[in-house]
Amino acid sequence: MAKSKDSDNKINEKQINVARTQYNRLVENYNASIKHFPGSYIAEKNDLHPRVYFNSDVGEQ
């Protein structure tokens, strides 16, 4: 059963990695869009600020 648990953990880690990559791409696009007109104008009027990338040191080696 230990192998099954290890396999499940690897699958979960891969899913988390994919989700983190997708999130960071969206953040990158969002941050870029609010730096240039017209996004910068809209961001200023709606009090929108750059988002922080998701970084995790846990499990990364």
C-alpha positions as CSV (number, residue, x, y, z in Angstrom):
1,M,0.0,0.0,0.0
2,A,2.9,2.4,0.5
3,K,3.6,2.4,-3.2
4,S,0.0,3.5,-3.9
5,K,0.4,6.3,-1.3
6,D,3.6,7.4,-3.0
7,S,2.0,7.3,-6.4
8,D,-0.9,9.4,-5.1
9,N,1.5,11.9,-3.6
10,K,3.3,12.3,-6.9
11,I,0.1,12.8,-8.8
12,N,-1.0,15.5,-6.2
13,E,2.3,17.2,-6.5
14,K,2.0,17.3,-10.3
15,Q,-1.5,18.7,-10.0
16,I,-0.3,21.4,-7.6
17,N,2.6,22.2,-9.9
18,V,0.3,22.6,-12.9
19,A,-2.1,24.8,-10.9
20,R,0.7,27.0,-9.6
21,T,2.1,27.4,-13.1
22,Q,-1.3,28.4,-14.5
23,Y,-2.0,30.8,-11.6
24,N,1.4,32.4,-12.1
25,R,0.8,32.9,-15.8
26,L,-2.5,34.6,-15.1
27,V,-0.8,36.8,-12.5
28,E,1.9,37.7,-15.0
29,N,-0.7,38.6,-17.7
30,Y,-2.8,40.6,-15.2
31,N,0.2,42.5,-13.8
32,A,1.3,43.3,-17.4
33,S,-2.2,44.5,-18.4
34,I,-2.5,47.0,-15.5
35,K,0.8,48.6,-16.3
36,H,-0.2,49.9,-19.8
37,F,-3.0,52.1,-21.0
38,P,-6.0,51.4,-20.9
39,G,-5.5,48.8,-18.2
40,S,-3.5,51.2,-16.1
41,Y,-6.3,53.8,-16.2
42,I,-8.9,51.1,-15.3
43,A,-6.7,49.8,-12.5
44,E,-6.2,53.2,-11.1
45,K,-9.9,54.1,-11.1
46,N,-10.8,50.7,-9.5
47,D,-8.0,50.6,-7.0
48,L,-6.5,47.5,-8.6
49,H,-3.0,46.5,-7.7
50,P,-0.4,44.0,-9.0
51,R,-0.8,40.5,-7.6
52,V,1.9,38.4,-6.0
53,Y,3.2,35.2,-7.6
54,F,2.7,32.0,-5.8
55,N,6.0,30.6,-4.6
56,S,6.5,27.5,-2.5
57,D,9.7,26.2,-1.0
58,V,7.9,23.1,0.4
59,G,8.6,20.0,-1.6
60,E,10.7,21.8,-4.2
61,Q,14.1,20.3,-4.7
